[in-house]
Amino acid sequence: MLVHELSAAECAAVLRRTHIGRLACARAGQPYVVPVSFAFDEEHGCVYSISSVGQKIDWMRQNPLVCLEVDEIADTGQWQTVLAFGMYEELDNDPGHAEARQRAHERFEVRKEWWFPAVAKLPTREERHAVVVYRIRIDRLTGRRAGSA
Amino acid sequence: MLVHELSAAECAAVLRRTHIGRLACARAGQPYVVPVSFAFDEEHGCVYSISSVGQKIDWMRQNPLVCLEVDEIADTGQWQTVLAFGMYEELDNDPGHAEARQRAHERFEVRKEWWFPAVAKLPTREERHAVVVYRIRIDRLTGRRAGSA
């Protein structure tokens, strides 16, 4: 088995066709990682996601440095994994975020069922307001592929 | 869809039957997360793994606080995820680690093919020596399940 570095174009291709990743954040040296649904915006170099307010959002508000891991694992000998290092940015109702929110919502509309779990645990109308749309601005993208060739 | 907290026994059951997780570490506030193969040792409250020396090992040597995420995702409405928070500990050739190394190697023997990728990128005999056996001592285990019931 050989392991290759992926090119930038190959990394982007994985992000285009994959919609579940594992997002890691950290506070006071303690990392925290959870699965997230995301949508890639290649033109603007970011991914969008949505989440109810909780530990992940609390921690990223305190420290916006994150790492999104996306992989395609066929078996232990055939896999590729892409890491997007970047910064968490909340897309609140500030007019400066209107265009980015619009781009996020266009992508969320394509597959509404992806996003439901992010807010599923919120049972009341009041709590549904505690939902955050955010993007990860990608600063660096790396990837590796393992296989027989 | 409802989201439930998993009991300690349910979290342990996921770790017993799952062998690929995503391991997050952090350095200077920057998280880093990669897929790993692991074997759970329920009796000793830890997981074992093996890796070639690289960024992940370098970072965990500097800051042993880690988070291992393990999930079973059928679709966006049916999933469970377990987080093991704990401490990285290298199982070097110190006699104090002999028993733990033995337990790790017994588990590695069960499915040798899992472990090969961890060292696959090392082409020379000299570099193969730069392989680390380690455990994550689990301090806290949490889990959630989403589904229709």
Contacts between the chains, C-beta under 8 A, distances in Angstrom:
chain1	res1	chain2	res2	distance
A	1	B	116	7.0
A	1	B	117	6.7
A	1	B	120	4.6
A	2	B	120	7.6
A	3	B	117	8.0
A	3	B	120	5.9
A	3	B	121	4.2
A	20	B	73	6.6
A	22	B	22	4.4
A	22	B	24	7.9
A	22	B	33	5.8
A	22	B	69	5.8
A	24	B	22	7.9
A	24	B	24	4.1
A	24	B	26	7.8
A	24	B	31	3.8
A	24	B	32	7.0
A	24	B	33	3.9
A	24	B	67	7.5
A	25	B	31	5.7
A	26	B	24	7.8
A	26	B	26	3.8
A	26	B	29	6.0
A	26	B	30	7.2
A	26	B	31	4.3
A	29	B	26	5.9
A	29	B	63	5.3
A	29	B	65	5.3
A	30	B	26	7.2
A	30	B	65	4.9
A	30	B	67	7.3
A	30	B	85	7.3
A	31	B	24	3.8
A	31	B	25	5.7
A	31	B	26	4.3
A	31	B	31	4.8
A	31	B	32	7.8
A	31	B	33	7.4
A	31	B	65	6.7
A	31	B	66	6.2
A	31	B	67	4.7
A	32	B	24	7.0
A	32	B	31	7.9
A	32	B	67	5.4
A	32	B	83	7.6
A	33	B	22	5.7
A	33	B	24	3.9
A	33	B	31	7.4
A	33	B	33	5.1
A	33	B	67	5.2
A	33	B	69	4.4
A	33	B	83	7.4
A	34	B	69	6.4
A	34	B	81	6.7
A	34	B	83	7.4
A	35	B	69	7.2
A	35	B	71	5.5
A	35	B	73	6.6
A	35	B	79	7.3
A	35	B	81	5.8
A	37	B	76	6.7
A	63	B	29	5.4
A	65	B	29	5.3
A	65	B	30	4.9
A	65	B	31	6.7
A	66	B	31	6.2
A	67	B	24	7.5
A	67	B	30	7.3
A	67	B	31	4.7
A	67	B	32	5.4
A	67	B	33	5.2
A	69	B	22	5.9
A	69	B	33	4.4
A	69	B	34	6.4
A	69	B	35	7.2
A	71	B	35	5.5
A	73	B	20	6.6
A	73	B	35	6.6
A	76	B	37	6.7
A	76	B	113	5.6
A	76	B	114	5.4
A	76	B	116	6.6
A	76	B	117	5.0
A	77	B	113	7.4
A	77	B	116	7.3
A	77	B	117	6.5
A	79	B	35	7.3
A	79	B	117	7.4
A	81	B	34	6.7
A	81	B	35	5.8
A	83	B	32	7.6
A	83	B	33	7.4
A	83	B	34	7.4
A	85	B	30	7.3
A	113	B	76	5.6
A	113	B	77	7.4
A	114	B	76	5.4
A	116	B	1	6.9
A	116	B	76	6.6
A	116	B	77	7.2
A	117	B	1	6.7
A	117	B	76	5.0
A	117	B	77	6.5
A	117	B	79	7.3
A	117	B	146	5.8
A	120	B	1	4.6
A	120	B	2	7.6
A	120	B	3	5.9
A	120	B	77	8.0
A	120	B	146	6.3
A	121	B	3	4.1
A	121	B	146	8.0
A	146	B	117	5.8
A	146	B	120	6.3
